[in-house]
Amino acid sequence: MGCQSEVIHCYEQMAPLTERMLMLANLGHWGDLPALEEQQSELVDRLRALEPNESLSESQTARKYQLLVRIRAHQDAIGKLVMPQLQELGQTLKSMMSQHMLQQAYGRPN
């Protein structure tokens, strides 16, 4: 394939990273996701710095598109798994806030 670009290298690192994140989300290993999200964020920051300064060949552009489709599919699937968890967390927080307000207004039950 010739000389590989730094941009393509970043996307090739991100694709299996998002795949691993999806696997962990499917298993319910939510505590493992933040470290991987941090790695992904670092790659995105790197891409923001690299992409404006690097021209890609036609084949590299095609590879980038393939990787982006794969990454996006992983991210969409993760989002579908995370949203119910976030909604449940929101309901829990809302319930705790209501309980706290009742305790403030009427005191703690015996």
Secondary structure in CASP SS format (residue, H / E / C, confidence):
PFRMAT SS
TARGET T0000
AUTHOR 0000-0000-0000
METHOD secondary structure of the structure
MODEL  1
M C 1.00
G C 1.00
C C 1.00
Q C 1.00
S C 1.00
E H 1.00
V H 1.00
I H 1.00
H H 1.00
C H 1.00
Y H 1.00
E H 1.00
Q H 1.00
M H 1.00
A H 1.00
P H 1.00
L H 1.00
T H 1.00
E H 1.00
R H 1.00
M H 1.00
L H 1.00
M H 1.00
L H 1.00
A H 1.00
N H 1.00
L H 1.00
G C 1.00
H C 1.00
W H 1.00
G H 1.00
D H 1.00
L H 1.00
P H 1.00
A H 1.00
L H 1.00
E H 1.00
E H 1.00
Q H 1.00
Q H 1.00
S H 1.00
E H 1.00
L H 1.00
V H 1.00
D H 1.00
R H 1.00
L H 1.00
R H 1.00
A H 1.00
L H 1.00
E H 1.00
P H 1.00
N H 1.00
E C 1.00
S C 1.00
L C 1.00
S C 1.00
E H 1.00
S H 1.00
Q H 1.00
T H 1.00
A H 1.00
R H 1.00
K H 1.00
Y H 1.00
Q H 1.00
L H 1.00
L H 1.00
V H 1.00
R H 1.00
I H 1.00
R H 1.00
A H 1.00
H H 1.00
Q H 1.00
D H 1.00
A H 1.00
I H 1.00
G H 1.00
K H 1.00
L H 1.00
V H 1.00
M H 1.00
P H 1.00
Q H 1.00
L H 1.00
Q H 1.00
E H 1.00
L H 1.00
G H 1.00
Q H 1.00
T H 1.00
L H 1.00
K H 1.00
S H 1.00
M H 1.00
M H 1.00
S H 1.00
Q H 1.00
H H 1.00
M H 1.00
L H 1.00
Q H 1.00
Q H 1.00
A H 1.00
Y H 1.00
G C 1.00
R C 1.00
P C 1.00
N C 1.00
END
